[in-house]
């Protein structure tokens, strides 16, 4: 095993779980220390501050730990470890300040654990390099620039392939006007979206965010496009009607992701709008933030619902939600990259700002992009995907209103 310099701290009252995870990480070459509780982790804010912290702590303790790390001016990420499979618990941990979430026993799913570690240490290595070469920036970055240029060329080629898989913009489908926007970050995108008619009066729309970055995440977006094409073909041939049911659609994605063995999972929102029945049926695969539903002259709100991530569990089940669409409506879907460009401190404040933008008339892709100044941002921290679905009654009235 190659020697490594990264330091990992484990905080877990379960001695067996702490020992098992430490052994696995030490076998990977990391320096590991473990403590039963936060109060006993006396070396936490010493000179040997860890690069990553794995912690089985309640949200309140995670929030306190994140605050203390921020005060110490360290960028050490926290990975919440828990045996809970509840998506609500995942969201609470992330809102408290955790950078990621893994299920215990952490080292049972080595692929998922390795994916989390690699993603976190990518960030740690960048921060280290920035500090190490601060006084020799020009000389140290010369070779790096050449490498980045080549990498960007490869990424641009991959991005072109991904963009060709996206649906056409400004489509009218079964009485609905649908548009979208994808703003890529520096890396190959793990965000994907699609929308299409599945019957005379039904339109399916979904948005997905693949874990991680890079070629393996981009490959999953190809898998999603291929799957939706096959499911549509199966429906036309009357060999399968899985695409007519949001929960079964997620089950098919889950099955195919597990079969790839890539160790990737996806957060997905899938909805089926029936113009004739005036309903929206949907299922949630741990997607966040939830879509925003607006009614003409009425309320604007986040849709409710929760569900497990897609691609992590063998036999998960998803609940199907249904909301009536008696009034003319607008439905706006986002990937979580939208929250990165909203200048607010907490996640709750970011959600409130997003809801205020939409309720204030920023319904269209163009008006949202203008309000968030997306065109002026040259390098995004994460990919951004937006889908806008407008009832034809509103679409013929004033879809460009701000």
BELDALIN-V569149 format. One record per backbone hydrogen bond with DSSP energy under -0.5 kcal/mol. CO is the residue of the C=O (numbers start at 1). NH is the residue of the N-H. Records with the same first field share a line. If there is no record, write none. Layout:
# BELDALIN-V569149
CO = NH + NH
This chain:
# BELDALIN-V569149
6 = 31
7 = 51 + 52
8 = 33
9 = 54
10 = 12 + 35
11 = 56
13 = 15
14 = 18
15 = 19
16 = 20
17 = 21
18 = 22
19 = 23
20 = 24
21 = 25
22 = 26
23 = 27
24 = 28
25 = 30
26 = 29
29 = 4
30 = 32
31 = 8
33 = 10
35 = 12
37 = 41
38 = 41
40 = 42
41 = 44
43 = 46
46 = 49
47 = 49
51 = 77
52 = 9
53 = 55 + 79
54 = 11
55 = 57 + 81
58 = 61 + 62
59 = 63
60 = 64
61 = 65
62 = 66
63 = 67
64 = 68
65 = 69
66 = 70
67 = 71
68 = 72
69 = 74
70 = 73
77 = 53
78 = 80 + 99 + 100
79 = 55
80 = 102
82 = 104
86 = 90
87 = 91
88 = 92
89 = 93
90 = 94
91 = 95
92 = 96
93 = 97 + 98
94 = 97
100 = 80
102 = 82
105 = 108 + 109
106 = 109
108 = 110
109 = 113
110 = 114
111 = 115
112 = 116
113 = 117
114 = 118
115 = 119
116 = 120
117 = 121
118 = 122
119 = 123
120 = 124
121 = 125
122 = 126
123 = 127
124 = 128
125 = 129
126 = 130
127 = 131
128 = 132
129 = 133
131 = 134
133 = 136
134 = 137
136 = 140
137 = 141
138 = 142
139 = 142
140 = 144
141 = 145
142 = 146
143 = 147
144 = 148
145 = 149
146 = 150
147 = 151
148 = 152
149 = 153
150 = 154
151 = 155
152 = 156
153 = 157
154 = 158
155 = 159
156 = 160
157 = 161
158 = 162
159 = 163
160 = 164
161 = 165
162 = 165 + 166
163 = 166
171 = 173 + 178
172 = 174
173 = 176
175 = 392
176 = 173 + 178
177 = 390
178 = 171
179 = 388
181 = 386
182 = 184
183 = 384
188 = 214
190 = 210
192 = 208
194 = 206
196 = 204
201 = 275
202 = 198 + 199
203 = 273
204 = 196
205 = 271
206 = 194
207 = 269
208 = 192
209 = 267
214 = 218
215 = 219
216 = 220
217 = 221
218 = 222
219 = 223
220 = 224
221 = 225
222 = 226
223 = 227
224 = 228
225 = 229
226 = 230
227 = 231
228 = 232
229 = 233
230 = 234
231 = 235
232 = 236
233 = 237
234 = 238 + 239 + 240
235 = 238
241 = 244
242 = 245
245 = 249
246 = 250
247 = 251
248 = 252
249 = 253
250 = 254
251 = 255
252 = 256
253 = 257
254 = 258
255 = 259
256 = 260
257 = 261 + 262
258 = 261
265 = 211
266 = 310
267 = 209
268 = 285 + 287
269 = 207
270 = 283
271 = 205
272 = 274 + 281
273 = 203 + 275
274 = 278 + 279
278 = 325
279 = 274
280 = 323
281 = 272
282 = 321
283 = 270 + 285
284 = 286
285 = 268
291 = 303
292 = 332
293 = 301
294 = 330
295 = 298
299 = 295
301 = 293
309 = 311 + 312
310 = 266
313 = 316
319 = 321
321 = 282
323 = 280
328 = 296
329 = 391
330 = 294
331 = 389
332 = 292
333 = 387
335 = 338
336 = 339 + 340
337 = 340 + 341
338 = 341
339 = 342
341 = 343
342 = 344
346 = 350
347 = 351
348 = 352
349 = 353
350 = 354
351 = 355
352 = 356
353 = 357
354 = 358
355 = 359
356 = 360
357 = 362
358 = 361
361 = 363
364 = 368
365 = 369
366 = 370
367 = 371
368 = 372
369 = 374
370 = 373
373 = 376
374 = 377
376 = 378
380 = 186
384 = 183
385 = 335
386 = 181
387 = 333
388 = 179 + 390
389 = 331
390 = 177
391 = 394 + 395
392 = 396
394 = 397 + 398
395 = 399
398 = 401
401 = 363
